[in-house]
Every structure is written in C-alpha cells, then in structure tokens.
Amino acid sequence: MKLLHIEVTSRGEVWHGRYEMFRENSAELFHLTMSHDASIYRNFALAGYLEEQSIDSVMVAAKSWHDEIH
C-alpha cells in the first residue's frame, strides 16, 4: 500500500508518531509539503515541496508522482 501525505504547514516532529502505524503495516509513505522548513519524517519514501499553495499545484504534483511510481 502506498499513501500520500499532504501538508500545508509543518507541524514538526511531534506528528511523526502517527506515520509509524502506517509504516508498521507495510505502507510506503510519500509526502508533499508547502513548508520548506518542514521537519521531514525519516521514513518517507519520497518528500516533495510545492512552490505555490494552490489545490491545482497539489493535484499536478500528486498525479505526477502517481504516474511515476504507480
């Protein structure tokens, strides 16, 4: 299973524990953020940054990753 996590602003390491339950259940985690000072969880398969805060940019990036990694 692959999951894409989308974050508008970083909430820091305090939230990293929530990703563990998915990883422990064999999920491959991907991360898109608009925050360049994000505290990136070390077990994300891939993390990407969005240049603009719009739903259109999120959709384009998510679709691009989907096409690339299925």
PABADREN-607352 format. One record per atom (N, C-alpha, C): residue number from 1; atom name; x negated, y negated, z. Coordinates in Angstrom, 2 decimals, padded with zeros to 5 digits. Example, Ala and Ser with C-alpha at 12.3 -4.5 7.8 and 13.67 -1.06 7.14 Angstrom:
[r 1; N; [-013.19; 005.69; 007.80]]
[r 1; CA; [-012.30; 004.50; 007.80]]
[r 1; C; [-013.20; 003.30; 007.80]]
[r 2; N; [-012.85; 002.25; 007.08]]
[r 2; CA; [-013.67; 001.06; 007.14]]
[r 2; C; [-012.90; -000.03; 007.87]]
This chain:
[r 1; N; [-000.84; 001.16; 000.00]]
[r 1; CA; [000.00; 000.00; 000.00]]
[r 1; C; [-000.90; -001.24; 000.00]]
[r 2; N; [-000.53; -002.22; -000.78]]
[r 2; CA; [-001.24; -003.49; -000.83]]
[r 2; C; [-000.28; -004.59; -000.39]]
[r 3; N; [-000.79; -005.48; 000.47]]
[r 3; CA; [000.02; -006.60; 000.96]]
[r 3; C; [-000.70; -007.91; 000.70]]
[r 4; N; [000.05; -008.90; 000.28]]
[r 4; CA; [-000.49; -010.24; 000.07]]
[r 4; C; [000.04; -011.15; 001.17]]
[r 5; N; [-000.87; -011.74; 001.91]]
[r 5; CA; [-000.53; -012.69; 002.96]]
[r 5; C; [-000.78; -014.10; 002.41]]
[r 6; N; [000.22; -014.96; 002.50]]
[r 6; CA; [000.10; -016.34; 002.01]]
[r 6; C; [000.19; -017.28; 003.21]]
[r 7; N; [-000.78; -018.17; 003.31]]
[r 7; CA; [-000.88; -019.06; 004.46]]
[r 7; C; [-001.02; -020.50; 003.98]]
[r 8; N; [-000.16; -021.36; 004.46]]
[r 8; CA; [-000.24; -022.77; 004.08]]
[r 8; C; [-001.33; -023.45; 004.89]]
[r 9; N; [-001.33; -023.25; 006.20]]
[r 9; CA; [-002.37; -023.79; 007.07]]
[r 9; C; [-002.89; -022.66; 007.95]]
[r 10; N; [-004.17; -022.73; 008.27]]
[r 10; CA; [-004.79; -021.69; 009.06]]
[r 10; C; [-004.33; -021.76; 010.51]]
[r 11; N; [-004.05; -020.61; 011.06]]
[r 11; CA; [-003.68; -020.52; 012.47]]
[r 11; C; [-004.83; -019.97; 013.31]]
[r 12; N; [-005.94; -019.71; 012.67]]
[r 12; CA; [-007.13; -019.27; 013.38]]
[r 12; C; [-007.13; -017.80; 013.75]]
[r 13; N; [-008.16; -017.42; 014.48]]
[r 13; CA; [-008.38; -016.02; 014.81]]
[r 13; C; [-007.30; -015.44; 015.72]]
[r 14; N; [-006.55; -016.27; 016.39]]
[r 14; CA; [-005.51; -015.78; 017.29]]
[r 14; C; [-004.52; -014.87; 016.55]]
[r 15; N; [-004.38; -015.04; 015.26]]
[r 15; CA; [-003.44; -014.26; 014.48]]
[r 15; C; [-004.05; -013.01; 013.85]]
[r 16; N; [-005.35; -012.81; 013.97]]
[r 16; CA; [-005.98; -011.68; 013.31]]
[r 16; C; [-005.46; -010.34; 013.79]]
[r 17; N; [-005.02; -010.25; 015.02]]
[r 17; CA; [-004.48; -009.01; 015.55]]
[r 17; C; [-003.27; -008.50; 014.79]]
[r 18; N; [-002.49; -009.40; 014.24]]
[r 18; CA; [-001.29; -008.96; 013.51]]
[r 18; C; [-001.65; -008.22; 012.22]]
[r 19; N; [-002.83; -008.49; 011.68]]
[r 19; CA; [-003.24; -007.80; 010.47]]
[r 19; C; [-003.70; -006.37; 010.75]]
[r 20; N; [-004.20; -006.14; 011.97]]
[r 20; CA; [-004.71; -004.82; 012.32]]
[r 20; C; [-003.67; -003.73; 012.17]]
[r 21; N; [-002.42; -003.99; 012.56]]
[r 21; CA; [-001.40; -002.95; 012.47]]
[r 21; C; [-001.16; -002.52; 011.02]]
[r 22; N; [-001.30; -003.43; 010.09]]
[r 22; CA; [-001.15; -003.07; 008.68]]
[r 22; C; [-002.37; -002.28; 008.20]]
[r 23; N; [-003.56; -002.75; 008.57]]
[r 23; CA; [-004.78; -002.07; 008.18]]
[r 23; C; [-004.84; -000.66; 008.77]]
[r 24; N; [-004.41; -000.51; 010.01]]
[r 24; CA; [-004.40; 000.79; 010.66]]
[r 24; C; [-003.44; 001.77; 009.98]]
[r 25; N; [-002.49; 001.24; 009.23]]
[r 25; CA; [-001.54; 002.06; 008.49]]
[r 25; C; [-001.90; 002.11; 007.00]]
[r 26; N; [-003.17; 001.94; 006.73]]
[r 26; CA; [-003.77; 002.11; 005.40]]
[r 26; C; [-003.38; 001.05; 004.37]]
[r 27; N; [-002.94; -000.10; 004.83]]
[r 27; CA; [-002.64; -001.18; 003.89]]
[r 27; C; [-003.92; -001.91; 003.50]]
[r 28; N; [-003.98; -002.28; 002.23]]
[r 28; CA; [-005.07; -003.11; 001.74]]
[r 28; C; [-004.54; -004.54; 001.74]]
[r 29; N; [-005.21; -005.42; 002.47]]
[r 29; CA; [-004.71; -006.77; 002.70]]
[r 29; C; [-005.41; -007.81; 001.84]]
[r 30; N; [-004.62; -008.66; 001.22]]
[r 30; CA; [-005.12; -009.76; 000.40]]
[r 30; C; [-004.58; -011.06; 000.99]]
[r 31; N; [-005.31; -012.14; 000.81]]
[r 31; CA; [-004.99; -013.39; 001.50]]
[r 31; C; [-005.12; -014.58; 000.56]]
[r 32; N; [-004.08; -015.38; 000.49]]
[r 32; CA; [-004.10; -016.66; -000.23]]
[r 32; C; [-003.87; -017.76; 000.79]]
[r 33; N; [-004.71; -018.77; 000.77]]
[r 33; CA; [-004.53; -019.87; 001.71]]
[r 33; C; [-004.74; -021.22; 001.02]]
[r 34; N; [-004.11; -022.22; 001.57]]
[r 34; CA; [-004.29; -023.58; 001.09]]
[r 34; C; [-005.24; -024.34; 002.01]]
[r 35; N; [-005.70; -023.67; 003.06]]
[r 35; CA; [-006.55; -024.28; 004.06]]
[r 35; C; [-008.00; -023.86; 003.84]]
[r 36; N; [-008.86; -024.78; 003.46]]
[r 36; CA; [-010.26; -024.44; 003.19]]
[r 36; C; [-011.07; -024.25; 004.47]]
[r 37; N; [-010.49; -024.57; 005.62]]
[r 37; CA; [-011.18; -024.31; 006.88]]
[r 37; C; [-010.55; -023.11; 007.58]]
[r 38; N; [-009.95; -022.24; 006.81]]
[r 38; CA; [-009.27; -021.07; 007.36]]
[r 38; C; [-010.26; -020.14; 008.05]]
[r 39; N; [-009.80; -019.53; 009.11]]
[r 39; CA; [-010.58; -018.50; 009.80]]
[r 39; C; [-010.18; -017.17; 009.17]]
[r 40; N; [-010.96; -016.71; 008.21]]
[r 40; CA; [-010.59; -015.55; 007.40]]
[r 40; C; [-010.84; -014.26; 008.17]]
[r 41; N; [-009.83; -013.44; 008.24]]
[r 41; CA; [-009.90; -012.12; 008.84]]
[r 41; C; [-010.91; -011.27; 008.07]]
[r 42; N; [-011.83; -010.65; 008.78]]
[r 42; CA; [-012.95; -009.96; 008.13]]
[r 42; C; [-012.54; -008.77; 007.29]]
[r 43; N; [-011.36; -008.21; 007.51]]
[r 43; CA; [-010.95; -007.01; 006.78]]
[r 43; C; [-010.02; -007.27; 005.60]]
[r 44; N; [-009.87; -008.52; 005.18]]
[r 44; CA; [-009.13; -008.78; 003.95]]
[r 44; C; [-009.93; -008.22; 002.78]]
[r 45; N; [-009.27; -007.54; 001.87]]
[r 45; CA; [-009.94; -007.03; 000.67]]
[r 45; C; [-010.42; -008.18; -000.20]]
[r 46; N; [-009.66; -009.26; -000.20]]
[r 46; CA; [-009.98; -010.42; -001.02]]
[r 46; C; [-009.26; -011.63; -000.44]]
[r 47; N; [-009.91; -012.77; -000.43]]
[r 47; CA; [-009.29; -014.01; 000.02]]
[r 47; C; [-009.46; -015.05; -001.07]]
[r 48; N; [-008.40; -015.81; -001.31]]
[r 48; CA; [-008.44; -016.84; -002.33]]
[r 48; C; [-007.92; -018.16; -001.79]]
[r 49; N; [-008.36; -019.23; -002.40]]
[r 49; CA; [-007.96; -020.57; -001.98]]
[r 49; C; [-007.17; -021.25; -003.09]]
[r 50; N; [-006.12; -021.92; -002.70]]
[r 50; CA; [-005.28; -022.65; -003.64]]
[r 50; C; [-005.66; -024.12; -003.61]]
[r 51; N; [-005.74; -024.72; -004.77]]
[r 51; CA; [-006.13; -026.12; -004.86]]
[r 51; C; [-004.99; -027.08; -004.54]]
[r 52; N; [-003.78; -026.67; -004.81]]
[r 52; CA; [-002.65; -027.57; -004.54]]
[r 52; C; [-001.57; -026.83; -003.77]]
[r 53; N; [-000.83; -027.57; -003.00]]
[r 53; CA; [000.22; -027.00; -002.18]]
[r 53; C; [001.55; -027.04; -002.91]]
[r 54; N; [001.72; -026.11; -003.82]]
[r 54; CA; [002.99; -026.02; -004.53]]
[r 54; C; [003.35; -024.55; -004.72]]
[r 55; N; [004.60; -024.27; -004.74]]
[r 55; CA; [005.04; -022.89; -004.95]]
[r 55; C; [004.59; -022.37; -006.31]]
[r 56; N; [004.51; -023.26; -007.29]]
[r 56; CA; [004.06; -022.86; -008.62]]
[r 56; C; [002.62; -022.35; -008.59]]
[r 57; N; [001.74; -023.03; -007.86]]
[r 57; CA; [000.35; -022.58; -007.79]]
[r 57; C; [000.24; -021.25; -007.04]]
[r 58; N; [001.06; -021.06; -006.02]]
[r 58; CA; [001.09; -019.79; -005.29]]
[r 58; C; [001.54; -018.66; -006.21]]
[r 59; N; [002.59; -018.90; -006.96]]
[r 59; CA; [003.12; -017.87; -007.86]]
[r 59; C; [002.12; -017.50; -008.95]]
[r 60; N; [001.44; -018.49; -009.50]]
[r 60; CA; [000.44; -018.23; -010.55]]
[r 60; C; [-000.70; -017.39; -009.97]]
[r 61; N; [-001.20; -017.77; -008.80]]
[r 61; CA; [-002.31; -017.03; -008.18]]
[r 61; C; [-001.88; -015.61; -007.80]]
[r 62; N; [-000.70; -015.46; -007.22]]
[r 62; CA; [-000.22; -014.13; -006.83]]
[r 62; C; [-000.03; -013.24; -008.05]]
[r 63; N; [000.54; -013.78; -009.11]]
[r 63; CA; [000.74; -012.99; -010.32]]
[r 63; C; [-000.59; -012.60; -010.95]]
[r 64; N; [-001.54; -013.51; -010.94]]
[r 64; CA; [-002.86; -013.23; -011.49]]
[r 64; C; [-003.52; -012.08; -010.73]]
[r 65; N; [-003.46; -012.11; -009.40]]
[r 65; CA; [-004.02; -011.02; -008.60]]
[r 65; C; [-003.28; -009.72; -008.88]]
[r 66; N; [-001.97; -009.79; -008.99]]
[r 66; CA; [-001.18; -008.59; -009.27]]
[r 66; C; [-001.59; -007.97; -010.60]]
[r 67; N; [-001.76; -008.80; -011.61]]
[r 67; CA; [-002.18; -008.30; -012.91]]
[r 67; C; [-003.59; -007.69; -012.85]]
[r 68; N; [-004.45; -008.28; -012.01]]
[r 68; CA; [-005.83; -007.83; -011.91]]
[r 68; C; [-006.00; -006.55; -011.09]]
[r 69; N; [-005.31; -006.46; -009.96]]
[r 69; CA; [-005.54; -005.34; -009.04]]
[r 69; C; [-004.36; -004.39; -008.90]]
[r 70; N; [-003.29; -004.69; -009.58]]
[r 70; CA; [-002.10; -003.85; -009.58]]
[r 70; C; [-001.55; -003.62; -008.19]]
